[in-house]
């Protein structure tokens, strides 16, 4: 065996070892360990005591608010599909969202994306290209909405004279990494959104050029055709102002309820904050926490969300670290708990095995592309 062959085999072994699944698990361990080091001065018993002292009635209200947000998520997703001329109803769309989000929590490497496309293809014959494109559109709206809420919260703090944007970074020193990650994700979202809208309204001939590359190459033709259809499905939404407004309004409602859930959790722990402070700081903490956990550093964003949430609340309010961490843990656990219960129930109702759905959908096996078969 030559030196080149040995080097190639070594590279292959390294590549197979560094799968997204293993990297996600390793990232989760590192992030949780980092969070443990960051809060080492907080007594665990104090945090547990804070959680135990939470008002059960207010926590029950938080659970109810978060549960209500799920049919709204399903309605928004059906609106996205409708803009792509795909048929779905709110009930099936909600079930698909539940199952996919549960898969993202339970299985590394965001396998829920494939599960949702699989469910919609199985239940409503939505092509895989449209299924993945609808997820892309939904994610862009999610990130844009969260970034907007973060900006509004910072503006609220500045107008109220409590603190300004620069002071937020200065005072919440423990959350600088999360703030930086949130800024990067927000900027990237705006850039991608601008490219999608601009390209959707321009006759650039990209689709024709890609199809031309696949001519006389059967192994490549299916992949390129599916990619062209994927891009076209994303862009078709950008060409419909009414659809943009409807999906945007739905996104704002969904994430407002997500923020309200966290605010109620903070209230249940007797944080001592006024209504205005609860709303502004709670909105900023939830927004930055969610933007930070977009980075695939841990499974389900565990550790990233808690660290960002705790650091912002402690840096911007008189709330103690133990109360802030308790609120972050309860908020994240409550939301993940509702998601898991709903996803398990939805999967049982569908008779769906997540392991079967995430191995490789039939369309993927046929074309070799996660986008599946192109639309006829």
N, C-alpha and C positions, 0 to 999 in steps of 0.2 A: 504493500500500500504506500503510495507517495505521500510526501508531506502535505501536498494540496488536498488530498483526499482526507487525511487525518484532520486537517484544519476545518474542512467542510463538515465532517462528522461532528467535530467539537461544537461548531457553530449551531448545527442542527439540534444537538443535545441541549445547548443553552436556550435556544428558542423554544423548544418543547417544554423546558422547565419553567420558563418565564411566561406562562399563559396568563390571560387576563384574570382567570379565576384565582390562580395562586397569588398574583400580585394584589388582587383585591383583598384576599384573606390576610396577606402579610401587611398590607396597608392598614387594615382594621386593627390588627394587633398593635402596630406602631402608634396609631392615633390614640387608641384607648390607653396605651402605656404613657403616651405624652400627656394625655388629660389627667391621668393619675398623678404624674409628677407635678403638673401645674397646680393641682388642688391638694397637694400633700399636706398643706398647712391647715386644711379644713378637716375637722374631725368627722369621720363617717357617721358616728352616732348622732352628731348634731344635724347632719343632712337628713338622716332617717327620721329623727324627731320632728323636723320641719315638715317632712312629707306626711308623717302620721297626724300632725296637727291641722292638716288642710281641711277646710270646710267641705264636707261631703255633698252638701246641697249645691254649692257653687261648682264643685267638680262635676257633679251630675249635669249641670247646665252646660259646662264645657263639652262634655261627651255628646250631649244632645245637639249642640251647635255643630260639632264636627261631623256627626252622623248626617245631619241635614245637608252638609256640603257635598256629599257623595252623589245623590241624584242630580245635583247641579253640575257636577263633573261629567256625569253621563250625558246630560243634555247638551253641554258644551261640545263634548266629543261627537255627538250625533250631528251637531251643527257643522263641525269641521268636515265630517263625512258628506253631509248634504251639499256643502260647497264644492265637493269633488264629484258630485252626482252619484254618490253611493247611498244605498238604502240602509237605514238603520232606525231603530226606535230607542227611546231613552232607556228603557229597561235593559235591553241587550247591551247597549253601549255602557251602561253603569256596571253591569256584570263583567264586561270585558276589561274595564278600567280597574275594578276591584281585583280581578285575577292577575292582571299584569303587574299591578303595584305590589301585590303580595309576593309574586315571583321575584320582583326586584329586591324585596326585603329578605326573602328566604334563600335565594340562589345568587351566588356571585356573578359578576360580569353583566349585570342588567339584563338578565335573560327574559325579563318581563316584556320587553319590546317584541320579541319573537312570539311570546305567548299571546299578546293582544292581537297581533296580525293573524295568528293561527285561529283564535276564537272568532274574529270577525269574518274570516274566510269560511270557517265551518258553519257559522250561524247565519250569516247574511251574504255569503259568496262575494265578499269584498276582496278584490285581487290583492296579492301580497304587496305589490308596488304601492298601491293606494293605502294599504294598511300602514306601511312604514312611513309613507309621506304624511299621513294624517298625524302620526306620532311626532314627526318633525315640526309640523305646524303647531301642534299643541304645546310642545316644549318651548318653541319660540315665544308663544303668547304667555306661557307661564313665566319665563325669565324676564320678558319685557314688563309684565305686570308687577312682579316682585321688585324689580329695579325701580319702577315708578313709585311703588309704595314706600321704598326706602328713601327716595328723593323727597317725597311729600313729608315723611316723618322728620327728616333733617330740616326741611323748610319750616315745619311746625315748631321744632325746637328753637330754630333761629328767630322766628317771628315772636315767639313767646319770651325771648330774651334769656332763655335758660342756657343755651349753648349754640354755637354755630358749627358749620361743617368742619372747619379746621380744628375746632375745639373737640369735636367728636373723636377725631383721630388722636389728638393729644391726650384727652382724658381717658379714653378707652384703650390705653396702651396694650392691654392684654389681648385685644381683639384686632390688632393691626394686621396680622396675617389674614384673618377672616375678611377684614375690610378691603385689603388689597385683592384677595381672591374674588370678592364680590364686585369690585370695580372692574377687574379683568373680564369676568363673566358678563357683566352688564355691557361693557364696551363691545365685546365680541358679538353679543346678541344684537345690539344696534347695527353693527356692521353687516352681519349676516342678513338681518331684516331688510336693510337698505339694498343689498345686492339682489335679494329675491324680488323685491318690489320693482327695482330698476330693470332687471333682466326680464321680468314678466311683461313689461310694457315696451320692450325693445325687440325688434326683429333681427336677432343676431345670427340666426341660422345654425345655432349650436347643435340642435337635434339632428338636422340633416347631415351635418359634418360627422357626428358620432355614428350615425347609421352607415355612412359611407365607409367608415373605418372597419365596420363589421362585415362588409360585403366579401364574399368568397372565403370567409373565416367562420365556419359554423360554430366552432367552439367559443367564439367571441361575440357572435351576433346576438344570441339570446341575452347575454349579460348587458350589452350596450343598449339593447332595446328596452330592457327592464329599467336601466338607469335613466334613459330618456323619459320613460313614462313616469318614473319616480319624480324627476325634476318638474315635469309638466303638471303632475298632480299637486305639488307644492305651490307652483306658480299660479295655478288657476284660482287659488284662494286670494292671492294678492291682487288679482284683477277684479275682485268683487267688493267694492266699498261697503255694501250692506252686510256682507258676510264678515268682513273685518270688524265692523262695528258690533255685530251681534256676538261674535266670538270674544272680542275684547271686553264687552260688558259682562259676559259670562265669566271670563277669567277674573275680572275685578271682584265680582261677587264671591267667587270660590275662594280667592285668597284673602278677601276681607273676613270671611268666616274662619279661615285658618288663623288669621291674626287674632280675631276675637276669642278663639279657643285659648290661645296663649295668654291673653289679657285676663280671661276668667281664671286661669290657673294661677297667675300671679295674685289675683284678688283673693283666691281661695287660701293662699298661704299667708294672708295678712301682711302684705308687703308695706303697708302704710303709705302708699303713693296715692296722689289725687287721681281723679278720673282722667284728666288731661295728660298727666305724666304716664299713667298706665298705658293709654292709647298710643302716645307718641313713641315712648321707649319700647313698648311691646311690639309695635309695628316695625321699628328699626331692627330690634333684636331678631325677630322672626325672619324678616327679609334678608338680613345679612347672613343669618344662620343657614337659610335655604340656598342662598346663592353660593355660599362657601362649600356646602356639601354636594354641589354639582360636580366638583372635582372628584374623580373616582378614586379617592384615597382610602375609603373605608366602606364596609358593607352597610348599605342603608344610611350612610352619613353619620353613623354612630360615632360619637366623640367630637366630630367637627361641629355639629349643630350645638351640642351642649357647651363646648368651649366658647364659641362665638357668642351665644346667647348670654352665658354667665358673665363673660368679660364686658360686654356692652352694658348690661344692667348694672353691674358693680361700678363701672367707670362713669356712668351718667346719672346715677341715682344714689341715695344714701342706703339703699338696700344692701344687706350683708351678703358676703360670698356664699354662705351656707343656704340662705333663702333663695338666692339667684340660681345656684346649682340645682337645688331641689325643684324649683320651678321648671328649669330646662329639662331635667330628667323626667318629671311627671308629664310635661307637655309632649315631649317626644315619645315617651312610652304610651301615653294615652292615644296619640295619633297612630302609632304603629300597631297598637293593640286592636283598635277599630279596623284598621286596614287588614290585619291578619284574619280577624274573625269574619269580616265581610268576604275576604278572598277565599277562605276555606269554604264558607257557605256557598259562594258563587260557583266554586269549582265542583262542589258536591252536586249542586243543582244541574250543572252541565254534564256531570259524569266525566269530568276532565282530569287527567293525570298530568300534573305540571312536568314531570320527568319526560313524559312522552312528547309534550308540546314543545319542550326546549331542546330536545336532542337534535332534530333537523326536520322541519316541516317538509311535506311531500314536494312542494314546489321548489324548495331549496335543493333537494336531492336531484330533481330533474334538470335544473338549469345550472347548478353550481353557484347560484347567487342567492343571497339572503332576500333579494327583492322578488324572487319567484318568477312566475310566468308573466310576460308582458300582456297588457290588456289588448284584446283583439278588437 
